[in-house]
Amino acid sequence: MYRHVLLLSFCIMVLAQAGCRAPEGQDPLTGPGPLAPQVDRGQATVRLWTIWNTEPRASALADIVNAFEAQNPGIKIEVSAFEPDAYKTSIRVALGG
């Protein structure tokens, strides 16, 4: 089940990025923005925002992320845990920007 949550979150982030165009002359993979993947020497970083900041969900998510990173070398998941209200605000700001 937790793999489904991670996969769904990843798909939402990818779809959000697919609908955004980079400004003229700017590389879409390295441009600024809270959801833009960071590319460094072949290593890609995916930012995952979550409200799973208490146990047992925080540990379960950490296990899912570690398993994903082990199966996908070259991809790092950067998890940012938010309180629900801060999460909603961050999503609004990211989508509005």
N, C-alpha and C positions, 0 to 999 in steps of 0.2 A: 504494500500500500504506500509506503513512504517513497518508494521509487517513482510511483505514479505522481506524487505531489512534486517531487523534484523535477520530473520530466515535464509536468504541466507548467511549473514556474519557468523552466528554461524555454519552453515553447512560447509562453506569453512574452518573455523578454525578446526572443528572436522576432516574433511578429511585430512587437512595438518598434524594434529597430528597422525592420523591413519597410515599414510605412513612413519612415523618416528619411529625408534627403539631406545630404551634407551640403553646406553652403558652397558656392562656386569656388573651385580651386582647393577645397579642403578634403583630405582623405577621410572617408566615412568610418574607417576602422580606428583611427587614432585621434579623431576630433574630440572636442570637449563634450561633456554631458554626463550625467550620473549613470546612464545605462550603456554608455559606449564601452565596448570591450577594450581592454588595454593589451597591446601587443608588445612583447619584449623578447627579442632573440628567439623567436619561434614559440614562445610561451604565451598562451592566451589566458586572460583573466576574465571570468564571468562574475558579475556582481549579483548576488542573490539577497534580496531584501525579504525579511520574514518577521512575523510576530511570534514565532516560536522561541521565546526567550526564557521559558521556565521548564523545569524537569517534568515529565520525562521526554517532552518533545525536543528540547535543546540537544540532549544526548542522541536521540534518534536521528535528528537532522545532521549532527556531526558525523555519525556513523555512515549515513547515506552519502554525504559529501566526500568523506574519506574513501569509500568504496568507489564512487564515481571517478575521483582523481586517480585512484590506483588502476582503474580500467582504461582511463583516457589520459595517457601521459601527454604533457604539453598543454593541458587545460587545468587551470587553477580556479577554484570556486572561492570567491571572497564573500563571506556571509556577514551581513549587517542585520542585527536583531533590533527591532524597534518596539516600543509600546504601541498599542493599537492606534491611538490618536496621532502620534508622531508618524506612524506608518502612512496613515491616510493623508496627512499633510505632505509628506515627502513624495508620495505618488502624484498628488495634484500638482506640486511644483515641477516634478520631472516631466509630466505629460504636458504641462502648460508652457514649458521652456523650449 
